[in-house]
Amino acid sequence: MLQAQDPSLHRKGLLITAIGGLALSFDIPLIRSSQGDVWSVLAVRSLSTFLVAIAAWSLIRFLLKRPMALIPGRTGLVVGLLYGINSLTFMLSVFNTTTANVVFILAFTSMFAALLSWIFLGERPTKATLVTMAAMLGGVALIVHDGLESGNFFGDAMATCSAFLLATAITISRKSGADMGFVPLVTAVIPGLAALLLLPDGVLQLEQPGYILFDGLVMAPLAFWCLATGPRFLSAPEVGMFYLLETVLAPIWVWIIFTERPSNQTLVGGSILIAALLFHSLWQMRSKAKAASVRGAAAAEAAAG
């Protein structure tokens, strides 16, 4: 398994996952702009992503002249199933609660990942991570409480399920060390076919199909490939951190385009989440720099001796 301790690999992982997080921030605005029902949007987005995956995989195999697994073994199949279910829960959350609620709750992905890494990978969280988790739990509780009062509890619950499913997929990918870049793209066919069976009257209902086609053919594949590749170079909690880009940017895009202003309670809960994640990210950067300095000093002392 590749280790994130190599500075060049770590920087590569940061760049890949940052691109993925940025691309993901346009997902909800594009979904909303398509003006379709949940099953039509899910079908078109998922199946177009699947087609892109097959086309890219075929092209890469042709250029490299060597076989390449779409799904690396049973572990890849499990990860793909998690991503497939996540597509369904994510879409249900988008259509049943506000954008701000969805992305703020999804920000909890990194803390779920830290908890799962502790349990299954033996990567014990630091005290700072535990404090961050507690603060984020409080922020999510505020948002979900607001969802209860506004009748959006089902959507908030689906967003929470999405965060847990993503964290589980990231953790398993991290443990395996396999290249999972194509897995979420290929297994998108599962929710896509399921959505086709659930179409109202068996007909796609999309007023602006161009937006969801652009999402499914370009933005979603780019986001999912980058975020699925990230665990090869970064720890699971670090990859989860890049979902923060969607947390910060998606509500801004929706606010600008649809004038959907989050409630005050959601803004407070979201602010707690963002502040906690920023604190944790800065702390991690400082700790890594300090550890690198200590290793450098020890290496210099050993060389001198």
C-alpha positions as CSV (number, residue, x, y, z in Angstrom):
1,M,0.0,0.0,0.0
2,L,1.3,3.5,-0.9
3,Q,2.1,5.6,2.1
4,A,1.1,9.3,2.5
5,Q,4.3,10.0,4.4
6,D,6.3,10.5,1.1
7,P,6.0,14.3,0.7
8,S,5.7,14.1,-3.1
9,L,3.0,11.5,-2.9
10,H,1.2,13.6,-0.2
11,R,1.3,16.7,-2.4
12,K,0.0,14.7,-5.3
13,G,-2.9,13.4,-3.2
14,L,-3.7,16.9,-1.9
15,L,-3.9,18.2,-5.5
16,I,-6.0,15.4,-6.8
17,T,-8.5,15.5,-3.9
18,A,-8.7,19.4,-4.1
19,I,-9.7,19.2,-7.7
20,G,-12.3,16.5,-6.8
21,G,-13.7,18.6,-4.0
22,L,-14.0,21.7,-6.2
23,A,-15.7,19.8,-9.0
24,L,-18.1,18.3,-6.4
25,S,-19.2,21.7,-5.3
26,F,-21.0,22.2,-8.6
27,D,-22.9,18.9,-8.3
28,I,-26.0,20.2,-6.4
29,P,-26.4,23.4,-8.4
30,L,-26.4,21.4,-11.6
31,I,-28.9,18.9,-10.2
32,R,-31.2,21.7,-9.2
33,S,-30.8,23.5,-12.5
34,S,-32.0,20.5,-14.5
35,Q,-35.5,20.9,-13.0
36,G,-36.4,17.3,-13.0
37,D,-37.8,14.7,-10.6
38,V,-35.5,12.7,-8.4
39,W,-35.6,9.5,-10.4
40,S,-35.1,11.2,-13.8
41,V,-32.1,13.1,-12.5
42,L,-30.6,10.1,-10.8
43,A,-31.0,7.9,-13.9
44,V,-29.4,10.4,-16.3
45,R,-26.6,11.5,-14.0
46,S,-25.7,7.9,-13.0
47,L,-25.9,6.3,-16.5
48,S,-24.0,9.1,-18.2
49,T,-21.3,8.8,-15.5
50,F,-21.1,5.1,-16.2
51,L,-20.7,5.7,-20.0
52,V,-17.9,8.1,-19.4
53,A,-16.2,5.5,-17.2
54,I,-16.4,2.8,-19.8
55,A,-15.1,5.2,-22.5
56,A,-12.2,6.4,-20.4
57,W,-11.3,2.9,-19.3
58,S,-11.3,1.6,-22.9
59,L,-9.2,4.6,-24.1
60,I,-6.6,4.1,-21.3
61,R,-6.4,0.4,-22.1
62,F,-5.8,1.1,-25.8
63,L,-3.2,3.7,-25.1
64,L,-1.3,1.8,-22.4
65,K,-1.6,-1.6,-24.2
66,R,-2.2,-3.5,-20.9
67,P,-5.2,-4.8,-19.0
68,M,-6.7,-2.6,-16.3
69,A,-9.3,-3.7,-13.8
70,L,-12.4,-1.6,-13.6
71,I,-13.2,-3.0,-10.2
72,P,-10.2,-4.4,-8.3
73,G,-11.6,-7.7,-6.8
74,R,-14.2,-8.2,-4.1
75,T,-13.0,-5.2,-2.1
76,G,-13.6,-3.0,-5.2
77,L,-17.1,-4.5,-5.5
78,V,-17.9,-3.6,-1.9
79,V,-16.6,-0.1,-2.3
80,G,-18.6,0.3,-5.5
81,L,-21.8,-0.9,-3.8
82,L,-21.2,1.7,-1.1
83,Y,-20.8,4.4,-3.7
84,G,-23.9,3.2,-5.5
85,I,-26.1,3.4,-2.4
86,N,-24.6,6.7,-1.6
87,S,-25.8,8.1,-5.0
88,L,-29.3,7.2,-4.0
89,T,-29.2,8.6,-0.5
90,F,-27.5,11.7,-1.7
91,M,-30.1,12.4,-4.4
92,L,-32.9,11.8,-1.9
93,S,-31.3,14.3,0.5
94,V,-31.0,16.9,-2.2
95,F,-34.7,16.6,-3.0
96,N,-35.9,16.5,0.6
97,T,-34.0,19.2,2.4
98,T,-32.1,22.4,1.7
99,T,-28.7,22.5,0.0
100,A,-27.0,24.0,3.0
101,N,-28.3,21.1,5.2
102,V,-27.0,18.5,2.7
103,V,-23.5,19.9,2.4
104,F,-23.1,20.8,6.0
105,I,-24.0,17.3,7.1
106,L,-21.8,15.8,4.4
107,A,-18.9,17.7,6.0
108,F,-19.1,15.1,8.8
109,T,-17.7,12.6,6.4
110,S,-14.1,13.3,7.6
111,M,-15.1,12.6,11.2
112,F,-16.8,9.4,10.3
113,A,-13.7,8.5,8.4
114,A,-11.5,9.2,11.4
115,L,-13.7,7.1,13.6
116,L,-13.8,4.2,11.2
117,S,-10.0,4.4,10.6
118,W,-9.6,4.2,14.4
119,I,-11.8,1.1,14.7
120,F,-10.6,-0.8,11.6
121,L,-7.2,0.5,10.7
122,G,-5.8,1.2,14.1
123,E,-5.2,4.8,13.2
124,R,-6.0,6.3,16.6
125,P,-7.3,9.9,16.5
126,T,-5.3,12.5,18.3
127,K,-6.9,14.6,21.1
128,A,-7.4,17.4,18.6
129,T,-9.3,15.1,16.3
130,L,-11.5,14.0,19.1
131,V,-12.2,17.6,20.1
132,T,-13.0,18.4,16.5
133,M,-15.4,15.4,16.3
134,A,-17.3,16.6,19.4
135,A,-17.6,20.1,18.0
136,M,-18.8,18.8,14.7
137,L,-21.3,16.5,16.3
138,G,-22.8,19.6,18.0
139,G,-23.0,21.4,14.7
140,V,-24.7,18.5,13.0
141,A,-27.1,18.2,15.9
142,L,-28.2,21.9,15.4
143,I,-28.8,21.3,11.7
144,V,-30.7,18.1,12.2
145,H,-32.8,19.8,14.9
146,D,-33.6,22.6,12.5
147,G,-34.6,19.9,10.0
148,L,-37.0,18.4,12.5
149,E,-38.7,21.7,13.0
150,S,-38.9,22.5,9.3
151,G,-40.1,19.0,8.3
152,N,-36.8,18.1,6.5
153,F,-35.8,15.3,8.8
154,F,-35.9,12.6,6.1
155,G,-33.6,14.6,3.9
156,D,-31.2,15.3,6.7
157,A,-31.2,11.6,7.6
158,M,-30.4,10.7,4.0
159,A,-27.5,13.2,4.0
160,T,-26.2,11.6,7.2
161,C,-26.4,8.2,5.6
162,S,-24.4,9.6,2.6
163,A,-21.7,10.9,4.9
164,F,-21.3,7.5,6.6
165,L,-21.3,5.6,3.3
166,L,-18.7,7.9,1.8
167,A,-16.5,7.5,4.9
168,T,-16.8,3.8,4.8
169,A,-15.9,3.6,1.1
170,I,-12.9,5.9,1.7
171,T,-11.7,3.8,4.7
172,I,-11.9,0.5,2.9
173,S,-10.1,2.0,-0.1
174,R,-7.4,3.3,2.2
175,K,-7.0,-0.1,3.8
176,S,-6.8,-2.0,0.4
177,G,-4.3,0.4,-1.2
178,A,-5.9,-0.5,-4.6
179,D,-6.6,1.9,-7.4
180,M,-10.3,2.7,-6.9
181,G,-10.5,5.6,-9.4
182,F,-13.0,3.9,-11.7
183,V,-15.1,2.1,-9.0
184,P,-17.6,4.8,-8.2
185,L,-18.0,5.7,-11.8
186,V,-18.7,2.1,-13.1
187,T,-21.0,1.2,-10.2
188,A,-23.1,4.3,-10.9
189,V,-24.9,2.0,-13.3
190,I,-26.6,0.3,-10.3
191,P,-28.6,3.4,-9.0
192,G,-29.0,4.4,-12.7
193,L,-30.8,1.3,-13.7
194,A,-32.8,1.3,-10.4
195,A,-33.9,4.8,-11.1
196,L,-35.1,3.9,-14.6
197,L,-37.5,1.3,-13.1
198,L,-38.9,4.0,-10.8
199,L,-39.5,6.7,-13.3
200,P,-43.0,8.3,-13.1
201,D,-45.0,6.8,-16.0
202,G,-41.8,5.3,-17.3
203,V,-40.8,8.7,-18.9
204,L,-37.8,11.0,-18.1
205,Q,-39.0,14.4,-16.8
206,L,-36.3,17.0,-17.2
207,E,-37.0,20.6,-18.2
208,Q,-33.3,21.4,-18.6
209,P,-31.5,18.1,-19.4
210,G,-28.3,19.8,-20.5
211,Y,-27.3,20.7,-16.9
212,I,-27.6,17.1,-15.6
213,L,-25.8,15.7,-18.7
214,F,-22.9,18.1,-18.1
215,D,-22.9,17.0,-14.5
216,G,-23.0,13.3,-15.4
217,L,-20.5,13.4,-18.3
218,V,-18.0,15.9,-16.9
219,M,-18.2,17.2,-13.3
220,A,-19.4,14.0,-11.4
221,P,-16.9,11.7,-13.1
222,L,-14.0,14.2,-12.4
223,A,-15.1,14.6,-8.8
224,F,-15.6,11.0,-8.0
225,W,-12.4,9.8,-9.7
226,C,-10.3,12.3,-7.9
227,L,-11.9,11.6,-4.5
228,A,-11.7,7.8,-5.0
229,T,-8.0,8.1,-6.0
230,G,-7.1,10.3,-3.0
231,P,-7.0,7.4,-0.4
232,R,-4.0,6.0,-2.2
233,F,-1.9,9.0,-1.1
234,L,-3.7,10.5,1.9
235,S,-5.3,9.2,5.1
236,A,-9.1,8.6,5.1
237,P,-9.7,11.7,7.4
238,E,-7.6,13.9,5.1
239,V,-9.6,12.8,2.0
240,G,-12.8,13.5,3.9
241,M,-11.6,17.0,4.7
242,F,-11.8,17.9,1.0
243,Y,-15.6,17.5,1.1
244,L,-15.3,20.8,3.0
245,L,-14.9,22.5,-0.4
246,E,-18.4,21.4,-1.3
247,T,-19.6,22.4,2.2
248,V,-18.4,26.0,1.7
249,L,-19.0,26.6,-2.0
250,A,-22.2,24.7,-2.8
251,P,-24.5,26.8,-0.6
252,I,-22.9,29.9,-2.1
253,W,-23.6,28.8,-5.7
254,V,-27.2,27.9,-4.7
255,W,-27.7,31.2,-2.8
256,I,-26.5,33.1,-5.9
257,I,-28.5,31.1,-8.5
258,F,-31.7,30.2,-6.6
259,T,-31.6,32.8,-3.8
260,E,-32.1,29.9,-1.3
261,R,-30.9,31.4,2.0
262,P,-30.1,28.9,4.8
263,S,-31.9,29.3,8.1
264,N,-30.0,31.0,11.0
265,Q,-29.8,27.8,12.9
266,T,-28.3,26.0,9.9
267,L,-25.8,28.8,9.4
268,V,-24.8,28.5,13.1
269,G,-24.4,24.7,12.8
270,G,-22.5,25.0,9.5
271,S,-20.2,27.6,10.9
272,I,-19.3,25.3,13.8
273,L,-18.6,22.5,11.3
274,I,-16.4,24.7,9.1
275,A,-14.5,26.3,12.0
276,A,-13.9,22.8,13.6
277,L,-12.6,21.4,10.3
278,L,-10.4,24.4,9.6
279,F,-8.9,24.2,13.1
280,H,-8.2,20.5,12.6
281,S,-6.7,21.0,9.1
282,L,-4.3,23.8,10.4
283,W,-3.4,21.6,13.4
284,Q,-2.6,18.7,11.1
285,M,-0.4,20.9,8.9
286,R,1.5,22.3,11.9
287,S,2.0,18.8,13.3
288,K,3.3,17.4,10.0
289,A,5.7,20.3,9.7
290,K,7.0,19.8,13.2
291,A,7.4,16.1,12.7
292,A,9.3,16.7,9.5
293,S,11.6,19.1,11.2
294,V,12.3,16.6,14.0
295,R,13.1,13.9,11.5
296,G,15.3,16.2,9.5
297,A,17.2,17.2,12.7
298,A,17.6,13.5,13.7
299,A,18.9,12.6,10.2
300,A,21.4,15.4,10.3
301,E,22.6,14.4,13.7
302,A,23.0,10.8,12.6
303,A,24.9,11.8,9.5
304,A,27.2,14.0,11.6
305,G,27.8,11.2,14.0
